[in-house]
Amino acid sequence: MPTKKQIAAFKKQGQYPRKTKNWLRYRQKEPKEFLEFRIKKLSPTRQLVVGKLKKTGKWVVQSVMKKRNLKKTG
Protein backbone atom coordinates (compact mmCIF):
# COMPACT_ATOMS: atom_id res chain seq x y z
CA MET A 1 0.00 0.00 0.00
CA PRO A 2 1.21 3.51 -0.73
CA THR A 3 2.01 5.83 2.16
CA LYS A 4 0.03 9.04 2.79
CA LYS A 5 2.99 10.98 1.38
CA GLN A 6 2.98 8.86 -1.82
CA ILE A 7 -0.79 9.26 -2.21
CA ALA A 8 -0.43 13.04 -1.84
CA ALA A 9 2.30 13.03 -4.52
CA PHE A 10 0.23 10.80 -6.83
CA LYS A 11 -2.80 13.10 -6.37
CA LYS A 12 -0.63 16.13 -7.19
CA GLN A 13 0.43 14.35 -10.40
CA GLY A 14 -3.24 13.57 -11.18
CA GLN A 15 -2.55 9.87 -10.72
CA TYR A 16 -4.76 8.90 -7.75
CA PRO A 17 -7.00 7.75 -9.15
CA ARG A 18 -5.97 8.09 -12.74
CA LYS A 19 -9.14 7.97 -14.79
CA THR A 20 -9.19 6.18 -18.12
CA LYS A 21 -12.21 5.54 -20.33
CA ASN A 22 -13.30 2.42 -18.42
CA TRP A 23 -11.10 2.24 -15.31
CA LEU A 24 -10.01 4.04 -12.16
CA ARG A 25 -6.34 3.25 -11.54
CA TYR A 26 -4.95 3.58 -8.02
CA ARG A 27 -1.16 3.73 -8.23
CA GLN A 28 0.78 1.86 -5.56
CA LYS A 29 4.32 2.42 -6.86
CA GLU A 30 5.97 4.59 -9.50
CA PRO A 31 6.14 2.97 -12.98
CA LYS A 32 9.83 3.93 -13.31
CA GLU A 33 10.66 1.31 -10.64
CA PHE A 34 9.69 -1.55 -13.00
CA LEU A 35 11.12 -3.44 -15.97
CA GLU A 36 7.85 -4.92 -17.30
CA PHE A 37 4.14 -5.12 -16.49
CA ARG A 38 1.27 -7.60 -16.64
CA ILE A 39 -2.46 -7.39 -15.89
CA LYS A 40 -4.01 -9.86 -13.45
CA LYS A 41 -7.82 -10.12 -13.51
CA LEU A 42 -9.41 -10.52 -10.09
CA SER A 43 -13.03 -10.13 -11.23
CA PRO A 44 -14.90 -8.46 -14.10
CA THR A 45 -14.69 -5.16 -12.19
CA ARG A 46 -11.23 -5.38 -10.58
CA GLN A 47 -7.73 -5.93 -11.95
CA LEU A 48 -4.16 -5.52 -10.79
CA VAL A 49 -1.23 -4.17 -12.73
CA VAL A 50 1.78 -6.15 -11.53
CA GLY A 51 5.34 -5.38 -12.44
CA LYS A 52 8.83 -6.78 -12.16
CA LEU A 53 10.97 -4.51 -9.98
CA LYS A 54 14.28 -3.33 -11.47
CA LYS A 55 16.19 -3.70 -8.20
CA THR A 56 15.08 -7.15 -7.03
CA GLY A 57 13.34 -8.82 -9.96
CA LYS A 58 10.31 -9.53 -7.74
CA TRP A 59 6.78 -9.17 -9.08
CA VAL A 60 4.67 -6.72 -7.04
CA VAL A 61 1.48 -4.68 -7.47
CA GLN A 62 2.00 -1.40 -9.30
CA SER A 63 -1.67 -0.32 -9.59
CA VAL A 64 -5.12 -1.45 -8.53
CA MET A 65 -7.78 -1.00 -11.20
CA LYS A 66 -11.51 -0.66 -10.55
CA LYS A 67 -14.08 -0.63 -13.36
CA ARG A 68 -15.78 2.76 -13.74
CA ASN A 69 -19.52 3.00 -13.35
CA LEU A 70 -20.45 4.62 -16.66
CA LYS A 71 -24.25 4.51 -16.33
CA LYS A 72 -25.85 7.53 -17.91
CA THR A 73 -28.88 9.06 -16.26
CA GLY A 74 -31.71 10.91 -17.96
C-alpha positions, 0 to 999 in steps of 0.5 A: 500500500502507498504511504500518505505521502505517496498518495499526496504526490500521486494526487498532485500528479493527477494519478490517484486515481488516474481515470481512463475511459473504463477504469479508475487506476490507483497507483501503488508504486511509480512505474519507473521502478519496473522493468515490465508489467502484466495485468491480473484479472481478479473479477470483471470489475477489478484488476491488478497491474503487476510489475517486475521490480528493477532492483530485485526482480520480484513481481509486485502490485504497481496499480489497482484498477476498478471498473468505472460505473459509466451509467448515464442518467436521464 
